[in-house]
Amino acid sequence: MEEYIQLLIGMIKTPSFSREEEPVAILIRNFMRSKDIDFLEKQNNTWAKNKYWQEGKPVILLNSHIDTVKPVKNWIKDPFGAEVEGDRLTGLGSNDAGASLVTLLAVFVHLYQERNLPWNLIFAASSEEEISGAQGMESLIDEWGPLDLAIVGEPTQMQMAVSERGLMVLDCTAYGKAGHAARNEGENALYKAIDDITILRNFSFPHVSQTLGPVKLSATQIQAGYQHNIVPDQCSFVVDVRTNEFYSNQEAFEVIKALLSSEVKARSFRLNSSGIRLDHPIVTRAKELGLSCYGSPTTSDQAAIPYPSVKIGPGDSARSHTANEYILISEIEQGFKIYLDLLRGLKL
């Protein structure tokens, strides 16, 4: 795995913020050229199919992303230093999700020239995952046709996320009537907003997921008024909605809109909950290998993949987007073995 560790070191040393991934995309493409792998590209995305692709066989996507968030404050080490200390490699994007990407690439290269695989493989290094951008996975999915399974690489400690919460952000506005605060005038929009927030706080969607639990509603921002002695005629607030597999974002929106007197607008319906049935062969195979299966609270490129998918990769989600992010080299080596074991015994 040494050459893949070196590729990851090169990726860390090359800033790759969302929408600015081209230099790292070039690194990936040059590596694939060195392995005589034919690939295609679209914007900052790169993908390839196994050499002996056979029409009619099931198709499995191996995917992870090349973009990173910007470094938070409090880094003690250089975020782009890619410092190796024993088993630990420290650097921005090492854990999320560079380790998953190079490990899945290693798996793809390992299987690339095999004849008579029981399925076809696509490897995709996608962009803009951290911002759910339109030029990332969303722009790729129609390039391939139907997929039978997607394996999305994210730091899960090589346990299998079989479902993933959707995300929807709502901008809500309560309207009232301005008046002098010292007299009994006006209609306080702030109070109207508080009433609606209370409704949301006490409301529960009836369908609860076995792996994700209930739909989660959180009021996260509020703004009203511009002067202390004027009753506000408008109050805006933001609601963070995390859906489970029982509700599309559109369906959850309609329920919430009917509950509130405030005006409700969704920023997007794109990031729906995703996952896979619990009797799917990849879940069965994971259990055979002793892997635990769980529902993930975080959103990934799975949200843009309208086919059965799981999320699994080396590293720990708790390290993502934190100062002094790191990956253990042993985690990458273990991840390579587990990925191969998952695929070798998989019958779709």
Secondary structure, DSSP 8 states (H G I E B T S, - for coil): -HHHHHHHHHHHTS--BTT--HHHHHHHHHHHHHTT---EEETTEEEEE-TT--TTS-EEEEEEE--B----TT-SS-TT--EEETTEEESTTIIIIIHHHHHHHHHHHHHHT-SS-SSEEEEEEES-GGGT-TTTHHHHHHHH---SEEEE---BTT-EEEEE---EEEEEEEE-B-EETTTT-SB-HHHHHHHHHHHHHH---S--BTTTBS-EEEEEEEEE-SSTTEE-SEEEEEEEEE--TT--HHHHHHHHHHH-SSEEEES-S----EE--TTSHHHHHHHHTT--EEEESS--GGGG--S-EEE--SSBGGGTTSTT-EEEHHHHHHHHHHHHHHHHT---
